[in-house]
């Protein structure tokens, strides 16, 4: 059974469901022109020596923006801070690390001890590094990400169930179905997709969330 702390590989790195959901919430707030150039370079658990153990537990990610400026990193920093990450831009340090963003999910139950200490540093308006210097970004909202069961990523089986029911509807011909209102159409597809979803034993939440996402396309609003 999948839980908030179930570990998987996402964006090419180890990441549990809780961290993934929060990460994607933050990513959604980043402008598309920047988001397209973001690459996750380290997840958790991971044992990179330059990270001083902060990735040894869970809830920590590093990202790189291809060709990113410090201004773009600041935009990304604010986006991830707004959903509950202690996030800092780390400038290029020769022989140690490239320019990157480091984030730790505040309140995660399984943070490494050093990552937890970084969240305390963040709350004090500090930079989370040895020496606990000033945080150059004074926007540090005290947010705890709230995980919901339907925040989990949509599985391929869920996607197929939705696509199958939408296709079945669109191919229904002139049997009178086309006379339905947009709202009635959406409700029909919603119920059919959930029934199909039950048959493969999946959580309804992820299907419901996806159906809400296609509502505009179907004209349900």
Secondary structure, 3 states (H helix, E strand, C coil): CCCCCCEEEECCEEEEHHHHHHHHHHHCCCCHHHHCCEEEEECCCCCCHHHCCCCCCCCEEEEEECCCCHHHHHHHHHHHHCCCEEEEEECCECCCECCEEEEEECCCCCCCHHHHHHHHHHHCCECCCCCCCECCCCCCCCCCCCCCHHHCCCCHHHHHHHHHHHHHHHCCCCCCHHHCCHHHHHHHHHHHHHHHHHHCCCCHHHHHHHHHHCHHHHCCC
